[in-house]
């Protein structure tokens, strides 16, 4: 007959304490991510509504959601913000994320009413999202041009380099530290990836203004009139 489990046994006690800590950590992490998601969603909404259109929220997973504006004001057709939160539900994973300075991510996709003429990747090669953009550009055999420290431009031959450098500078001086800006002729036409901004020091209307300015600069090469 097996011996019943008892907290007087050190091994059983360790298992009990570990399981309790994991359950408490899961509850705290789950609550933190829910609270964080609400904060980011509330922060995004005013800026997205300023772009016009019909808002739709989608929950992608426990740690990701999407806020989309369809039939947005010209020159936009669709404006989508995808938010991916770091894992906070398992304490060791949360600690690892903090130790490696990982951030909640904000990834924006824009589809214009008319496609642009530009194609390019403007990336920070020192992080994973920037390296992904660089890998896609290298797969197309696009040459690389080093810009200001921390930025690299990839584009096909024949693209207006001075115009692309001005777009890169516009992003660099904004309060939003982009890791990747991708321009494509096929939808989605513009992708902007960044860590979630400081919600107390910035406003989503500033981000909406940046997106509007980038769209004008991008579409001006295609001969589109400013909205």
Protein Blocks (a to p, Z undefined) as FASTA:
>chain_A
ZZdddfkbmklmmmmmmmmmmmmmmmmmmmmmmmmmmmmmmmmmmmmmmngpjdddddfb
lmbccdddehiacfbfbdcdddddddfkbmklmmmmmmnopacddddddddfbdcfbdcd
dddfkbfklmmmmmmmmmnopacddddehiacdddehiafklmmmmmmmmmmpcbdcfbd
cddfbdcfbdcddddddfklpcfklmmmmmmmmmmmmmmmnopacZZ
